[in-house]
Amino acid sequence: MNISILYGTETGNAEMLAEDIQSELEGDHDVSCQNLSDVDPMSLVPEHLYLLVCSTYGDGELPASAQPFAEAMEAAKPDLSAIHFAIFGMGDSEYDETFNHGPKRLAELMLAHGATQIGERVAHDASGPEMAEDLAFPWAEEIISQAEERLGAAA
Ligand SMILES: Cc1cc2nc3c(=O)[nH]c(=O)nc-3n(C[C@H](O)[C@H](O)[C@H](O)COP(=O)(O)O)c2cc1C
């Protein structure tokens, strides 16, 4: 399966996790990894499964590297009806009122433009007991098996 991991980060945690997910998956799949700041929402392709990894910053906002992507999406209003994505959030429950609001917002934007979400949005909590990769690796495997069922293993 062609997998594109796209990360939105402020201080690098989501980038590190995205690269770790890439290393974990690339034995079995064709996997690329890019910063959302380098991605044009008009360039997403139906042949790829998009795994988004995104943190939250400020007061529940998208991290800096995801903001140009969100702004471009609002401006260009691409038709994402053939696009499939899943999303993994990174946040901290110390910010209880805005916990993981960045990835929530990113998922809402993708859905508002017609994309289909695979699986539930999973949220890592930096104040919780788990390492992000201990949640993210099984999440990625589960998403891929759901995507293979829906899209066919050849996708
Ligand atoms: C100034 C600041 C503001 C933050 N705001 C939030 C927030 O509103 N909600 C949340 O869930 N996490 C928040 N976080 C936690 C980050 O999302 C978390 O540390 C994440 O791992 C950072 O990932 P990154 O390095 O990829 O940006 C904040 C962290 C900092 C330092």
The ligand as an SDF file (V2000), in Angstrom:
LIG
                    3D

 31 33  0  0  0  0  0  0  0  0999 V2000
    2.9910   26.5900   24.4710 C   0  0  0  0  0  0  0  0  0  0  0  0
    2.3350   25.2300   24.3410 C   0  0  0  0  0  0  0  0  0  0  0  0
    0.9690   25.1750   24.1120 C   0  0  0  0  0  0  0  0  0  0  0  0
    0.3260   23.9130   24.0060 C   0  0  0  0  0  0  0  0  0  0  0  0
   -1.0480   23.8910   23.8240 N   0  0  0  0  0  0  0  0  0  0  0  0
   -1.6710   22.6920   23.8240 C   0  0  0  0  0  0  0  0  0  0  0  0
   -3.0920   22.6200   23.7420 C   0  0  0  0  0  0  0  0  0  0  0  0
   -3.7980   23.6220   23.6820 O   0  0  0  0  0  0  0  0  0  0  0  0
   -3.6710   21.3860   23.7260 N   0  0  0  0  0  0  0  0  0  0  0  0
   -2.9460   20.2280   23.7900 C   0  0  0  0  0  0  0  0  0  0  0  0
   -3.5300   19.1370   23.7630 O   0  0  0  0  0  0  0  0  0  0  0  0
   -1.5850   20.2590   23.8770 N   0  0  0  0  0  0  0  0  0  0  0  0
   -0.9340   21.4480   23.8970 C   0  0  0  0  0  0  0  0  0  0  0  0
    0.4400   21.4940   23.9980 N   0  0  0  0  0  0  0  0  0  0  0  0
    1.1940   20.2170   24.0810 C   0  0  0  0  0  0  0  0  0  0  0  0
    1.8070   19.8140   22.7460 C   0  0  0  0  0  0  0  0  0  0  0  0
    0.8170   19.5570   21.7520 O   0  0  0  0  0  0  0  0  0  0  0  0
    2.6270   18.5350   22.9590 C   0  0  0  0  0  0  0  0  0  0  0  0
    3.7210   18.8590   23.7860 O   0  0  0  0  0  0  0  0  0  0  0  0
    3.1190   17.9210   21.6580 C   0  0  0  0  0  0  0  0  0  0  0  0
    3.8520   16.7460   21.9440 O   0  0  0  0  0  0  0  0  0  0  0  0
    4.0160   18.8860   20.8850 C   0  0  0  0  0  0  0  0  0  0  0  0
    4.3160   18.2950   19.6390 O   0  0  0  0  0  0  0  0  0  0  0  0
    5.2060   19.0780   18.5520 P   0  0  0  0  0  0  0  0  0  0  0  0
    6.5890   19.1900   19.1100 O   0  0  0  0  0  0  0  0  0  0  0  0
    5.1700   18.1940   17.3440 O   0  0  0  0  0  0  0  0  0  0  0  0
    4.5610   20.3930   18.2690 O   0  0  0  0  0  0  0  0  0  0  0  0
    1.0840   22.7200   24.1110 C   0  0  0  0  0  0  0  0  0  0  0  0
    2.4700   22.7930   24.3400 C   0  0  0  0  0  0  0  0  0  0  0  0
    3.0850   24.0330   24.4820 C   0  0  0  0  0  0  0  0  0  0  0  0
    4.5750   24.0670   24.7750 C   0  0  0  0  0  0  0  0  0  0  0  0
  1  2  1  0
  2  3  1  0
  2 30  2  0
  3  4  2  0
  4  5  1  0
  4 28  1  0
  5  6  2  0
  6  7  1  0
  6 13  1  0
  7  8  2  0
  7  9  1  0
  9 10  1  0
 10 11  2  0
 10 12  1  0
 12 13  2  0
 13 14  1  0
 14 15  1  0
 14 28  1  0
 15 16  1  0
 16 17  1  0
 16 18  1  0
 18 19  1  0
 18 20  1  0
 20 21  1  0
 20 22  1  0
 22 23  1  0
 23 24  1  0
 24 25  2  0
 24 26  1  0
 24 27  1  0
 28 29  2  0
 29 30  1  0
 30 31  1  0
M  END
$$$$
